[in-house]
Amino acid sequence: MAKRLIPCFNRVLVEKIIPPSKTSAGILLPEASSKLNSGKVIAVGPGSRDAEGKLLPLCVKEGDTVLLAEYGGTEVKLDDKKYHLYDDHDILGTLHD
């Protein structure tokens, strides 16, 4: 049975992007060449509230590719897939083509 996790408050569920370890021609790449820590946003929470109770929306949305801090996040395993839960402020930025 498939599970769906909806994060609370200002949390973001991210599936990390694992860079390829070799090229299409079969050349093995060193780990240092693919050091970018990025992921795809799977789900977002509704946001946090300020002192007056107003909802503060998140700066990312589902489907965004984001740049993540090297350390942080909570690992979550759903249906044999690994995801990570991050606070909104732990996401460094969005990546665009």
Backbone hydrogen bonds in HBPLUS format (Angstrom, degrees):
<---DONOR---> <-ACCEPTOR-->    atom                        ^
c    i                          cat <-CA-CA->   ^        H-A-AA   ^      H-
h    n   atom  resd res      DA  || num        DHA   H-A  angle D-A-AA Bond
n    s   type  num  typ     dist DA aas  dist angle  dist       angle   num
A0011-ARG N   A0008-CYS O   3.14 MM   3  5.88 147.0  2.26 136.3 145.9     1
A0047-GLY N   A0009-PHE O   2.81 MM  38  4.68 149.4  1.91 126.9 125.0     2
A0088-ASP N   A0010-ASN O   2.83 MM  78  5.51 132.0  2.07 161.5 175.8     3
A0045-GLY N   A0011-ARG O   2.99 MM  34  5.46 147.9  2.09 174.3 169.4     4
A0012-VAL N   A0086-TYR O   2.72 MM  74  5.21 150.5  1.81 154.7 163.8     5
A0086-TYR N   A0012-VAL O   2.89 MM  74  5.21 164.6  1.91 150.2 154.6     6
A0013-LEU N   A0043-ALA O   2.83 MM  30  5.09 167.9  1.85 153.5 157.1     7
A0042-ILE N   A0013-LEU O   2.77 MM  29  5.49 165.3  1.79 154.5 158.9     8
A0043-ALA N   A0013-LEU O   3.41 MM  30  5.09 159.2  2.46 128.3 131.9     9
A0014-VAL N   A0084-HIS O   2.77 MM  70  5.20 169.0  1.79 157.2 161.2    10
A0084-HIS N   A0014-VAL O   2.80 MM  70  5.20 151.4  1.88 151.0 160.2    11
A0015-GLU N   A0040-LYS O   2.92 MM  25  5.29 166.4  1.94 152.0 153.9    12
A0040-LYS N   A0015-GLU O   2.86 MM  25  5.29 161.9  1.89 146.4 146.3    13
A0017-ILE N   A0038-SER O   2.96 MM  21  5.77 173.4  1.97 133.1 135.2    14
A0029-LEU N   A0021-SER O   2.75 MM   8  5.35 178.1  1.75 145.0 145.5    15
A0023-THR N   A0027-ILE O   2.88 MM   4  5.26 152.6  1.96 143.0 148.1    16
A0026-GLY N   A0023-THR O   2.96 MM   3  5.18 159.0  2.01 107.2 113.9    17
A0033-SER N   A0030-PRO O   3.20 MM   3  5.70 148.6  2.30 111.0 118.9    18
A0034-SER N   A0031-GLU O   3.24 MM   3  5.74 155.7  2.30 112.2 118.7    19
A0068-LEU N   A0037-ASN O   2.87 MM  31  5.61 175.3  1.87 160.2 161.3    20
A0039-GLY N   A0066-VAL O   3.04 MM  27  5.49 146.4  2.15 146.8 154.9    21
A0066-VAL N   A0039-GLY O   2.84 MM  27  5.49 159.8  1.88 158.5 164.4    22
A0041-VAL N   A0064-ASP O   2.87 MM  23  5.40 167.9  1.88 163.4 167.6    23
A0063-GLY N   A0041-VAL O   2.91 MM  22  5.21 172.9  1.92 139.5 141.9    24
A0056-LEU N   A0048-SER O   2.67 MM   8  5.35 173.9  1.67 170.9 169.1    25
A0050-ASP N   A0054-LYS O   3.01 MM   4  5.56 154.5  2.07 148.6 155.1    26
A0053-GLY N   A0050-ASP O   3.02 MM   3  5.25 161.1  2.06 110.3 116.1    27
A0064-ASP N   A0061-LYS O   3.20 MM   3  5.92 164.1  2.23 141.0 142.4    28
A0095-LEU N   A0065-THR O   2.69 MM  30  5.40 170.0  1.70 150.5 152.2    29
A0067-LEU N   A0093-GLY O   2.78 MM  26  5.27 163.9  1.80 144.8 148.5    30
A0092-LEU N   A0067-LEU O   2.90 MM  25  5.42 141.8  2.05 153.6 161.4    31
A0074-THR N   A0085-LEU O   2.90 MM  11  5.02 148.6  2.00 133.5 143.3    32
A0085-LEU N   A0074-THR O   2.83 MM  11  5.02 158.2  1.88 138.1 144.3    33
A0076-VAL N   A0083-TYR O   2.83 MM   7  5.10 167.6  1.84 137.5 139.5    34
A0083-TYR N   A0076-VAL O   2.76 MM   7  5.10 164.8  1.78 164.3 168.1    35
A0078-LEU N   A0081-LYS O   2.98 MM   3  5.39 152.5  2.05 158.1 160.0    36
A0081-LYS N   A0078-LEU O   2.96 MM   3  5.39 152.3  2.04 116.1 124.7    37
A0090-ASP N   A0087-ASP O   3.00 MM   3  5.35 157.0  2.05 111.5 119.0    38
A0091-ILE N   A0088-ASP O   3.34 MM   3  5.80 165.0  2.36 111.7 116.2    39
